[in-house]
């Protein structure tokens, strides 16, 4: 797969099918951070935020990729999470 194709595929996922099936990414990942804070409250020194969620999801995808590097979806998802993390860092929302 060419790099431009990988970027387009990630874009189509985070702004297309995944956005439709999972809802607004910022809202969803903020809720995930809130849930993890509840579940891990006795272990955390400070609350997690949306950026922690993106770092964790990228880490999960890296582990999955190391177990089966032939599955391109993991790398595409990493691209998507990285783009969403950049967007969240900039305080922007949407495509």
MODELLER restraints for C-alpha pairs under 7 A, 6 or more apart:
rsr = mdl.restraints
at = mdl.atoms
rsr.add(forms.Gaussian(group=physical.xy_distance, feature=features.Distance(at['CA:6:A'], at['CA:76:A']), mean=6.27, stdev=0.5))
rsr.add(forms.Gaussian(group=physical.xy_distance, feature=features.Distance(at['CA:10:A'], at['CA:76:A']), mean=5.42, stdev=0.5))
rsr.add(forms.Gaussian(group=physical.xy_distance, feature=features.Distance(at['CA:10:A'], at['CA:77:A']), mean=6.63, stdev=0.5))
rsr.add(forms.Gaussian(group=physical.xy_distance, feature=features.Distance(at['CA:10:A'], at['CA:79:A']), mean=6.27, stdev=0.5))
rsr.add(forms.Gaussian(group=physical.xy_distance, feature=features.Distance(at['CA:10:A'], at['CA:80:A']), mean=5.15, stdev=0.5))
rsr.add(forms.Gaussian(group=physical.xy_distance, feature=features.Distance(at['CA:11:A'], at['CA:80:A']), mean=6.84, stdev=0.5))
rsr.add(forms.Gaussian(group=physical.xy_distance, feature=features.Distance(at['CA:14:A'], at['CA:80:A']), mean=6.23, stdev=0.5))
rsr.add(forms.Gaussian(group=physical.xy_distance, feature=features.Distance(at['CA:15:A'], at['CA:95:A']), mean=6.45, stdev=0.5))
rsr.add(forms.Gaussian(group=physical.xy_distance, feature=features.Distance(at['CA:19:A'], at['CA:25:A']), mean=6.83, stdev=0.5))
rsr.add(forms.Gaussian(group=physical.xy_distance, feature=features.Distance(at['CA:26:A'], at['CA:93:A']), mean=6.85, stdev=0.5))
rsr.add(forms.Gaussian(group=physical.xy_distance, feature=features.Distance(at['CA:29:A'], at['CA:50:A']), mean=5.75, stdev=0.5))
rsr.add(forms.Gaussian(group=physical.xy_distance, feature=features.Distance(at['CA:29:A'], at['CA:53:A']), mean=6.59, stdev=0.5))
rsr.add(forms.Gaussian(group=physical.xy_distance, feature=features.Distance(at['CA:30:A'], at['CA:49:A']), mean=6.77, stdev=0.5))
rsr.add(forms.Gaussian(group=physical.xy_distance, feature=features.Distance(at['CA:30:A'], at['CA:50:A']), mean=5.20, stdev=0.5))
rsr.add(forms.Gaussian(group=physical.xy_distance, feature=features.Distance(at['CA:33:A'], at['CA:48:A']), mean=5.71, stdev=0.5))
rsr.add(forms.Gaussian(group=physical.xy_distance, feature=features.Distance(at['CA:33:A'], at['CA:49:A']), mean=5.34, stdev=0.5))
rsr.add(forms.Gaussian(group=physical.xy_distance, feature=features.Distance(at['CA:33:A'], at['CA:50:A']), mean=5.85, stdev=0.5))
rsr.add(forms.Gaussian(group=physical.xy_distance, feature=features.Distance(at['CA:33:A'], at['CA:53:A']), mean=6.09, stdev=0.5))
rsr.add(forms.Gaussian(group=physical.xy_distance, feature=features.Distance(at['CA:37:A'], at['CA:47:A']), mean=5.94, stdev=0.5))
rsr.add(forms.Gaussian(group=physical.xy_distance, feature=features.Distance(at['CA:37:A'], at['CA:48:A']), mean=6.17, stdev=0.5))
rsr.add(forms.Gaussian(group=physical.xy_distance, feature=features.Distance(at['CA:51:A'], at['CA:85:A']), mean=6.26, stdev=0.5))
rsr.add(forms.Gaussian(group=physical.xy_distance, feature=features.Distance(at['CA:54:A'], at['CA:81:A']), mean=5.92, stdev=0.5))
rsr.add(forms.Gaussian(group=physical.xy_distance, feature=features.Distance(at['CA:54:A'], at['CA:85:A']), mean=6.04, stdev=0.5))
rsr.add(forms.Gaussian(group=physical.xy_distance, feature=features.Distance(at['CA:58:A'], at['CA:78:A']), mean=5.33, stdev=0.5))
rsr.add(forms.Gaussian(group=physical.xy_distance, feature=features.Distance(at['CA:58:A'], at['CA:81:A']), mean=6.49, stdev=0.5))
rsr.add(forms.Gaussian(group=physical.xy_distance, feature=features.Distance(at['CA:61:A'], at['CA:74:A']), mean=5.29, stdev=0.5))
rsr.add(forms.Gaussian(group=physical.xy_distance, feature=features.Distance(at['CA:61:A'], at['CA:78:A']), mean=6.43, stdev=0.5))
rsr.add(forms.Gaussian(group=physical.xy_distance, feature=features.Distance(at['CA:64:A'], at['CA:74:A']), mean=6.83, stdev=0.5))
rsr.add(forms.Gaussian(group=physical.xy_distance, feature=features.Distance(at['CA:65:A'], at['CA:71:A']), mean=6.97, stdev=0.5))
rsr.add(forms.Gaussian(group=physical.xy_distance, feature=features.Distance(at['CA:65:A'], at['CA:74:A']), mean=5.78, stdev=0.5))
rsr.add(forms.Gaussian(group=physical.xy_distance, feature=features.Distance(at['CA:87:A'], at['CA:93:A']), mean=6.48, stdev=0.5))
